[in-house]
C-alpha cells in the first residue's frame, strides 16, 4: 500500500476502501455508543456521496465541513473525496466572525454543519450558500456561482485547511490528494500501526493532525479510532479504560492534564495497554513527558511539521523507544529538509538555522493568495518553515523556536522556547510562555508568564532556578503567575500575541 506509484493515483477514500475489503467487520470508529465497522463506514460514505452527486457535486466542487469530530465527520470526508470534490475544513470552535471569514475566503458550494447555531448564522449571513446538517444529511442543491479552482496547480486540489497559527490570521492551505495520502501512509508506516491498534483521538478533525496524521493513519491499517470530542482528562481516562487504548495522540496540555488527574492509579490502570504516545503542535515539554512516562510507561514521541508541508519529522518507536531529550525526531521518508542561515546558505551540522522543507508533503499554495505563496515557497520549491532548528550528527532534529517569536534584546537574538523549556522543568510549573515586551533601552525585555498548581509559588526562587540554567541575558526580567495562558481554542497552542497584550505590550 505504500509504493509511490499508487500514491499518485489513489486518494484516501480508495485507500480505506481497500482496507474494508480485507477487514469489513473490523470496528473502524467508536463514537459514544456507535461502533461502526469498515463496511458500515463505506456504506454511509457511499450513500452521502450519492446524495452529493444528485445535488450536483462534481470533481473540484468545494464543500465546507464546519463540524465537531465524529464518525459522521469521517464518513462525510470520504464521501467528498469519493467524488474527487474538494474538502474545506473549518474549525467549529472558532468565533462566528472567523467561521464566516473562512467561508468567504474559500467560497464553497455547500456548508455541512454540526451546530444549529452555525446553520442559522450561515443562512442569515450568506443566504445563497446551501447548508446541511451532518446528522440529518439533506444536501439537495449547491451554490452555482462560485470562484473556480486555480488551473495552474501541479496537481488537482483536494483539501483546503486553515493553518492554526498563533500570531497571525489563519491561512487557507491548499493540498493535493497525494499529499494527504502520503501523510497518512507515512505515519502509519513509521508508527507501525496495525489492525489491533485502538487509538484515542481528542484532536479536532478540522486540524490535519487530527484528520490525516492520526485518524486516517489508523484507518489505513484497519485499526480502531475512538473519538473524544473534548480533551477533559476524566473523559480520556474513561474511554481508555473501556476500550483498552494502545495509541494516544495529543498536545502537551493533553498529557499535563492526565498526569494531574486523581487518583493517578486510575490513569495507570486505564492506559495499561498503551504502546504509543504522540505529541505535536508545539515544542517538547520534557518535564511533563517524563512524568507521563513514569505514570503510563509510554514515552511521548513527537510529530513535527506544518500544514504547508506534512509530514516532516517524527520518531520510529522501533528505532527509538524513548525520544532523544529535546529532539522532535528524524526526517521521515520521502521528505527533504535543509537548514539555512540568513543568506540562504546551508549551515554545518549542529548549528541553528531556518528550516526549509520539500517533498510530496509540500502544499499547492495558499488559496486566493499567490503573493503570500511566493513569499513562503522558494523558486526551487522549498517551504520556509519559519522555525529555528538544528540537526545533530545522527540526524535528530531540535526545534529551537519560531523566527517570528525571537526576542531581540540589545541586538542579541533570544529564543522563547529555550527559556520555556527551563521554566517548564521546574516542579511547580504547569506551563510557561515567554514573550518580548518593549524596553526603552534594550528594545525588548524578556517576560515569562507561568501557570502553577500552587498559587503560593515562589517567583523569585523560580527566577533563581532559571538563572542557574540560562545565560544571564536570557533570564526573564520578570516572571508573573497567571491563572491560565491564552491559547488557540482548537489546538491549545499559546497565543503569544494575546499574551503580550495581556502583559502590557503597546
C-alpha positions as CSV (number, residue, x, y, z in Angstrom):
1,X,0.0,0.0,0.0
2,X,3.0,2.4,0.4
3,X,4.5,2.5,-3.2
4,X,4.9,5.9,-4.8
5,X,3.2,5.0,-8.0
6,X,-0.1,4.1,-6.2
7,X,0.1,7.3,-4.1
8,X,0.0,9.3,-7.4
9,X,-3.4,7.9,-8.4
10,X,-5.2,6.8,-5.2
11,X,-7.0,9.1,-2.7
12,X,-7.8,8.4,0.9
13,X,-11.3,7.1,0.2
14,X,-10.0,4.5,-2.1
15,X,-7.3,3.5,0.4
16,X,-9.8,2.9,3.1
17,X,-12.0,1.0,0.6
18,X,-9.0,-1.4,0.2
19,X,-8.9,-1.9,3.9
20,X,-12.6,-2.5,4.1
21,X,-12.3,-5.3,1.5
22,X,-9.9,-7.1,3.8
23,X,-11.4,-6.3,7.2
24,X,-15.0,-5.4,6.5
25,X,-16.2,-6.3,10.1
26,X,-13.4,-4.7,12.0
27,X,-14.5,-1.7,14.1
28,X,-13.3,1.4,12.3
29,X,-14.8,4.1,14.6
30,X,-16.2,4.3,18.1
31,X,-18.2,7.4,18.7
32,X,-20.1,7.5,22.0
33,X,-22.3,4.4,21.8
34,X,-21.8,4.0,18.0
35,X,-19.5,1.2,16.9
36,X,-19.1,1.5,13.1
37,X,-17.4,-1.3,11.1
38,X,-15.3,-0.6,7.9
39,X,-18.2,-2.0,5.9
40,X,-20.7,0.4,7.5
41,X,-18.3,3.3,7.2
42,X,-18.1,2.9,3.5
43,X,-21.8,2.3,3.2
44,X,-22.5,5.7,4.9
45,X,-19.9,7.4,2.8
46,X,-21.3,5.9,-0.5
47,X,-24.8,7.0,0.4
48,X,-23.7,10.5,1.2
49,X,-21.6,10.7,-2.0
50,X,-24.7,9.7,-3.9
51,X,-26.7,12.5,-2.4
52,X,-24.0,15.0,-3.1
53,X,-23.8,13.8,-6.7
54,X,-27.5,14.1,-7.2
55,X,-27.3,17.7,-5.7
56,X,-24.8,18.5,-8.5
57,X,-21.4,17.9,-6.8
58,X,-18.7,17.2,-9.4
59,X,-14.9,16.8,-9.2
60,X,-13.5,20.1,-8.0
61,X,-16.6,21.2,-6.2
62,X,-15.7,22.8,-2.8
63,X,-17.7,21.6,0.2
64,X,-17.1,23.0,3.6
65,X,-17.3,21.0,6.8
66,X,-17.9,23.1,9.9
67,X,-18.4,20.3,12.4
68,X,-17.2,18.6,15.6
69,X,-15.2,15.4,15.2
70,X,-17.5,12.4,14.9
71,X,-17.9,9.1,12.9
72,X,-20.2,11.0,10.5
73,X,-17.4,13.6,10.0
74,X,-15.1,10.8,8.8
75,X,-17.8,9.3,6.5
76,X,-18.6,12.8,5.1
77,X,-14.9,13.4,4.3
78,X,-14.7,10.1,2.5
79,X,-17.9,10.9,0.5
80,X,-16.5,14.2,-0.6
81,X,-13.2,12.6,-1.7
82,X,-15.0,9.7,-3.4
83,X,-16.4,12.3,-5.8
84,X,-13.0,14.0,-6.2
85,X,-14.6,17.1,-4.7
86,X,-12.6,19.5,-2.5
87,X,-13.0,19.3,1.3
88,X,-12.8,22.6,3.1
89,X,-12.2,22.1,6.9
90,X,-13.3,24.9,9.2
91,X,-12.8,24.8,13.0
92,X,-16.3,24.7,14.6
93,X,-14.9,26.2,17.8
94,X,-13.9,29.4,16.0
95,X,-15.8,32.5,16.7
96,X,-18.7,33.5,14.3
97,X,-16.6,36.1,12.6
98,X,-13.8,33.6,11.9
99,X,-16.2,30.9,10.6
100,X,-17.8,33.5,8.2
101,X,-14.3,34.7,7.1
102,X,-13.2,31.1,6.3
103,X,-16.4,30.6,4.2
104,X,-15.9,33.9,2.5
105,X,-12.3,33.1,1.6
106,X,-13.0,29.5,0.4
107,X,-16.3,30.3,-1.3
108,X,-17.7,26.7,-1.1
109,X,-20.8,25.3,-2.9
110,X,-22.2,23.8,0.3
111,X,-21.6,24.0,4.0
112,X,-22.2,21.0,6.2
113,X,-22.5,21.8,10.0
114,X,-23.0,20.0,13.3
115,X,-24.3,23.0,15.2
116,X,-27.8,24.5,14.6
117,X,-26.5,27.9,15.6
118,X,-23.8,27.7,12.9
119,X,-26.5,26.8,10.3
120,X,-28.6,29.8,11.4
121,X,-25.6,32.1,11.2
122,X,-24.7,31.0,7.7
123,X,-28.3,31.1,6.4
124,X,-28.7,34.6,7.8
125,X,-25.3,36.0,6.7
126,X,-24.6,34.0,3.4
127,X,-28.2,33.3,2.2
128,X,-27.1,31.9,-1.2
129,X,-24.9,29.2,0.5
130,X,-26.9,26.0,1.0
131,X,-26.5,24.4,4.4
132,X,-26.9,20.8,5.5
133,X,-26.7,19.2,8.9
134,X,-24.2,16.5,9.3
135,X,-26.6,14.2,11.2
136,X,-29.7,14.7,9.1
137,X,-27.7,14.9,5.9
138,X,-30.0,16.6,3.4
139,X,-27.9,18.1,0.7
140,X,-30.2,18.8,-2.2
141,X,-28.6,21.7,-4.0
142,X,-25.3,23.5,-4.4
143,X,-24.4,27.1,-4.9
144,X,-23.5,27.6,-8.5
145,X,-21.8,31.0,-8.7
146,X,-18.5,30.2,-7.0
147,X,-15.0,31.1,-7.9
148,X,-13.2,28.4,-10.0
149,X,-10.3,26.4,-8.6
150,X,-6.9,27.6,-9.7
151,X,-5.9,26.0,-13.1
152,X,-2.2,26.3,-12.6
153,X,-1.7,23.9,-9.7
154,X,0.8,21.0,-10.1
155,X,-1.9,18.5,-9.0
156,X,-5.7,18.7,-8.6
157,X,-6.9,20.4,-5.4
158,X,-8.3,18.0,-2.8
159,X,-8.3,19.9,0.6
160,X,-8.3,23.4,1.9
161,X,-7.5,23.7,5.5
162,X,-6.8,26.7,7.7
163,X,-3.4,26.9,9.4
164,X,-3.6,27.1,13.2
165,X,-1.1,30.0,13.5
166,X,-0.9,31.7,16.9
167,X,0.3,35.1,15.9
168,X,-1.5,35.9,12.7
169,X,-4.7,35.3,10.8
170,X,-5.0,31.7,9.7
171,X,-4.1,31.0,6.0
172,X,-6.1,28.8,3.6
173,X,-3.6,26.0,2.7
174,X,-4.3,24.0,-0.5
175,X,-3.3,20.3,-0.6
176,X,-3.4,17.6,-3.2
177,X,-4.9,14.1,-2.6
178,X,-1.5,12.6,-2.9
179,X,-0.2,14.8,-0.1
180,X,-2.9,13.8,2.4
181,X,-2.4,10.1,1.3
182,X,1.3,10.3,1.8
183,X,0.9,11.9,5.2
184,X,-1.4,9.2,6.5
185,X,0.7,6.4,4.9
186,X,4.0,7.7,6.3
187,X,2.7,8.0,9.9
188,X,1.1,4.5,9.7
189,X,4.4,3.1,8.4
190,X,6.7,4.8,10.9
191,X,4.5,4.3,14.0
192,X,3.9,0.6,13.0
193,X,0.1,0.9,13.2
194,X,-1.8,-2.3,12.8
195,X,-5.4,-3.6,12.8
196,X,-5.0,-4.3,16.5
197,X,-4.4,-0.7,17.5
198,X,-7.1,1.2,19.3
199,X,-6.4,5.0,19.0
200,X,-7.8,7.6,21.3
201,X,-8.1,10.8,19.3
202,X,-9.3,14.0,21.0
203,X,-7.8,16.3,18.4
204,X,-10.2,18.3,16.1
205,X,-10.5,16.6,12.7
206,X,-10.5,20.1,11.2
207,X,-6.8,20.0,12.0
208,X,-4.5,17.9,9.8
209,X,-3.0,16.4,13.0
210,X,-6.5,15.1,14.0
211,X,-7.5,14.0,10.5
212,X,-4.5,12.8,8.4
213,X,-1.7,12.2,10.9
214,X,-3.8,10.2,13.3
215,X,-7.4,9.2,12.2
216,X,-6.6,8.3,8.6
217,X,-3.3,6.7,9.5
218,X,-5.0,4.3,11.9
219,X,-7.8,3.6,9.4
220,X,-5.1,2.9,6.7
221,X,-4.1,-0.1,8.8
222,X,-7.5,-1.4,9.8
223,X,-7.3,-0.2,13.4
224,X,-10.0,1.4,15.5
225,X,-10.3,5.2,16.2
226,X,-12.0,6.1,19.5
227,X,-13.3,9.7,19.1
228,X,-13.2,12.1,22.0
229,X,-14.8,15.4,21.2
230,X,-13.2,17.1,24.2
231,X,-9.9,16.5,25.9
232,X,-11.1,16.5,29.5
233,X,-8.9,14.1,31.5
234,X,-11.9,12.3,33.1
235,X,-13.3,11.6,29.6
236,X,-10.0,10.4,28.2
237,X,-9.4,8.1,31.2
238,X,-12.9,6.6,30.9
239,X,-12.5,6.0,27.2
240,X,-9.0,4.5,27.6
241,X,-10.3,2.2,30.3
242,X,-13.4,1.0,28.4
243,X,-11.6,0.5,25.0
244,X,-8.1,-0.6,26.1
245,X,-6.4,2.1,24.2
246,X,-3.0,1.3,22.6
247,X,-2.3,4.7,21.0
248,X,-3.0,8.3,22.2
249,X,-2.2,11.5,20.3
250,X,-2.4,14.9,21.8
251,X,-0.7,18.2,22.6
252,X,1.3,19.0,25.6
253,X,-1.7,20.1,27.6
254,X,-3.3,16.7,27.0
255,X,-0.5,15.0,28.9
256,X,-0.2,17.7,31.5
257,X,-3.9,17.3,32.4
258,X,-3.6,13.5,32.5
259,X,-0.6,13.4,34.9
260,X,-2.6,15.7,37.3
261,X,-5.8,13.6,37.2
262,X,-6.6,12.0,40.5
263,X,-6.3,9.3,41.5
264,X,-3.2,8.5,39.4
265,X,-3.8,4.8,39.9
266,X,-6.9,5.3,37.8
267,X,-4.9,6.7,34.9
268,X,-2.2,4.0,35.2
269,X,-4.9,1.3,35.0
270,X,-6.8,2.9,32.2
271,X,-3.7,3.1,30.0
272,X,-2.3,-0.3,30.9
273,X,-2.3,-1.4,27.2
274,X,-0.8,1.8,25.8
275,X,2.2,1.3,23.5
276,X,2.4,4.6,21.6
277,X,2.1,8.3,22.8
278,X,2.4,11.1,20.2
279,X,2.5,14.8,20.7
280,X,2.7,17.6,18.2
281,X,1.9,21.2,17.5
282,X,4.4,22.9,19.9
283,X,7.9,22.3,21.3
284,X,8.5,19.4,23.6
285,X,7.9,19.8,27.3
286,X,10.3,17.2,28.8
287,X,9.2,17.7,32.4
288,X,5.6,16.8,31.5
289,X,6.6,14.0,29.2
290,X,8.9,12.4,31.8
291,X,6.0,12.4,34.3
292,X,3.7,10.8,31.7
293,X,6.4,8.1,31.1
294,X,6.6,7.4,34.8
295,X,2.8,7.1,35.1
296,X,2.0,5.2,31.9
297,X,5.2,3.5,30.9
298,X,4.8,5.0,27.4
299,X,7.3,7.6,26.2
300,X,5.9,10.6,24.3
301,X,7.3,10.8,20.8
302,X,6.9,13.9,18.6
303,X,5.3,14.7,15.2
304,X,6.8,18.0,13.9
305,X,5.7,19.6,10.6
306,X,3.4,22.3,9.3
307,X,0.1,22.2,7.4
308,X,2.1,23.6,4.5
309,X,4.5,20.6,4.4
310,X,3.3,17.4,6.1
311,X,4.8,15.1,7.3
312,X,8.3,16.1,8.2
313,X,9.9,14.8,11.4
314,X,8.9,12.1,13.8
315,X,10.1,9.0,15.6
316,X,10.0,5.4,14.7
317,X,9.3,3.7,18.1
318,X,11.0,0.5,16.9
319,X,14.2,2.5,16.5
320,X,13.8,4.9,19.5
321,X,11.6,3.5,22.2
322,X,12.3,6.7,24.1
323,X,13.0,10.1,22.5
324,X,16.3,11.9,22.5
325,X,15.9,14.6,25.1
326,X,14.8,17.9,23.4
327,X,14.6,16.3,19.9
328,X,11.5,16.1,17.7
329,X,12.9,13.0,15.9
330,X,14.3,12.4,12.4
331,X,13.3,13.3,8.9
332,X,10.6,11.0,7.5
333,X,10.9,9.0,4.3
334,X,10.3,10.8,1.0
335,X,10.6,14.3,2.6
336,X,13.5,16.7,2.3
337,X,14.9,19.2,4.9
338,X,17.7,21.7,4.8
339,X,18.7,24.2,7.4
340,X,20.0,27.6,6.2
341,X,21.4,30.9,7.5
342,X,20.0,34.4,6.9
343,X,21.7,34.4,3.4
344,X,20.1,31.1,2.4
345,X,23.3,29.0,2.7
346,X,23.1,25.6,4.5
347,X,24.6,25.7,8.0
348,X,27.0,23.0,9.3
349,X,25.6,20.1,11.3
350,X,24.9,21.2,14.9
351,X,24.3,24.9,14.1
352,X,21.0,26.6,14.3
353,X,19.3,27.9,11.2
354,X,15.9,28.2,9.5
355,X,14.2,25.0,8.4
356,X,13.2,24.6,4.7
357,X,11.2,21.6,3.7
358,X,10.1,20.0,0.5
359,X,8.8,16.7,-1.0
360,X,5.4,15.1,-1.5
361,X,4.1,16.9,1.6
362,X,4.5,20.3,0.1
363,X,1.3,22.3,-0.3
364,X,-0.1,23.5,-3.6
365,X,-0.1,27.1,-2.2
366,X,-2.4,29.4,-0.3
367,X,-5.9,29.7,-1.7
368,X,-6.5,33.1,-3.3
369,X,-3.1,34.4,-2.2
370,X,-0.4,33.8,-4.8
371,X,1.7,36.7,-3.4
372,X,1.9,35.0,0.0
373,X,2.6,31.7,-1.6
374,X,5.6,33.1,-3.5
375,X,6.9,34.6,-0.2
376,X,7.0,31.2,1.6
377,X,7.9,28.9,-1.2
378,X,11.3,29.4,-2.8
379,X,11.6,29.4,-6.6
380,X,13.2,26.0,-6.4
381,X,10.3,24.5,-4.4
382,X,11.3,24.8,-0.7
383,X,8.8,25.8,2.0
384,X,10.1,28.3,4.6
385,X,9.1,26.7,7.9
386,X,10.0,29.9,9.8
387,X,11.2,27.7,12.6
388,X,14.8,27.8,14.0
389,X,16.1,24.3,14.2
390,X,19.4,22.3,14.4
391,X,20.3,18.8,13.3
392,X,22.9,16.7,15.3
393,X,25.4,14.4,13.7
394,X,23.0,11.4,13.9
395,X,20.2,13.3,12.1
396,X,18.0,14.2,15.0
397,X,16.1,17.5,14.7
398,X,15.8,20.0,17.6
399,X,13.3,22.8,17.3
400,X,14.8,25.9,18.9
401,X,11.9,28.3,18.3
402,X,9.9,30.4,15.8
403,X,11.6,33.1,13.8
404,X,8.6,35.3,14.5
405,X,8.9,34.7,18.2
406,X,12.5,35.7,18.5
407,X,13.1,38.3,21.1
408,X,15.8,40.9,20.1
409,X,17.4,42.4,23.2
410,X,20.3,44.8,22.7
411,X,20.9,43.3,19.3
412,X,21.0,39.7,20.6
413,X,18.5,37.1,19.5
414,X,16.8,35.1,22.3
415,X,14.5,32.1,21.7
416,X,11.5,32.0,24.0
417,X,11.3,28.2,23.6
418,X,14.7,27.7,25.3
419,X,13.6,29.7,28.3
420,X,10.2,27.9,28.4
421,X,11.9,24.6,28.4
422,X,13.9,25.6,31.6
423,X,10.8,27.0,33.3
424,X,8.7,24.0,32.4
425,X,11.2,21.7,34.1
426,X,10.6,23.3,37.5
427,X,8.4,21.0,39.6
428,X,5.9,23.8,40.5
429,X,5.3,25.0,36.9
430,X,2.4,23.6,34.9
431,X,3.1,25.6,31.8
432,X,5.2,28.6,30.9
433,X,5.3,31.1,28.0
434,X,7.8,33.8,27.2
435,X,7.4,37.0,25.2
436,X,9.3,40.1,24.5
437,X,7.9,43.4,25.7
438,X,9.0,46.9,24.7
439,X,12.1,48.3,26.5
440,X,13.3,51.9,26.1
441,X,17.0,51.0,26.4
442,X,17.4,47.4,25.0
443,X,14.5,47.3,22.5
444,X,12.8,44.3,24.2
445,X,12.8,42.8,27.7
446,X,12.2,39.1,28.5
447,X,9.0,38.4,30.4
448,X,7.6,35.0,31.4
449,X,4.1,34.0,32.4
450,X,3.6,30.7,34.2
451,X,0.7,28.7,35.5
452,X,1.1,26.5,38.5
453,X,-0.7,24.1,40.8
454,X,0.2,26.2,43.8
455,X,-0.8,29.9,44.0
456,X,2.0,30.4,46.6
457,X,4.7,29.5,44.1
458,X,7.9,31.5,44.9
459,X,8.6,33.5,41.8
460,X,11.9,34.8,43.0
461,X,13.0,31.2,43.6
462,X,11.8,30.3,40.1
463,X,13.8,33.2,38.6
464,X,16.9,31.9,40.5
465,X,16.2,28.5,39.1
466,X,16.2,29.9,35.6
467,X,19.4,32.0,36.2
468,X,21.3,28.8,37.2
469,X,20.4,27.2,33.9
470,X,20.5,30.1,31.4
471,X,22.9,32.7,30.2
472,X,22.3,36.0,32.1
473,X,20.8,37.8,29.1
474,X,18.2,35.1,28.7
475,X,16.9,35.1,32.2
476,X,13.4,36.7,32.4
477,X,13.5,40.2,33.9
478,X,10.0,39.5,35.2
479,X,8.0,36.3,35.9
480,X,4.3,36.6,36.5
481,X,1.9,34.0,37.8
482,X,-1.5,33.9,35.9
483,X,-4.5,31.6,36.2
484,X,-4.2,30.3,32.6
485,X,-2.3,31.1,29.4
486,X,-4.3,32.4,26.4
487,X,-4.4,29.7,23.8
488,X,-5.9,28.9,20.4
489,X,-9.2,27.2,21.4
490,X,-8.7,24.3,18.9
491,X,-5.1,23.4,19.0
492,X,-4.4,24.7,22.5
493,X,-1.1,26.4,21.4
494,X,-0.2,29.5,23.3
495,X,-1.3,32.7,21.6
496,X,1.8,34.9,22.1
497,X,0.3,38.0,20.6
498,X,-2.6,37.9,23.1
499,X,-0.3,37.1,26.0
500,X,1.9,40.1,25.1
501,X,-1.2,42.3,25.0
502,X,-2.3,40.9,28.4
503,X,1.1,41.6,29.9
504,X,1.1,45.2,28.7
505,X,2.6,45.3,25.3
506,X,1.9,48.6,23.4
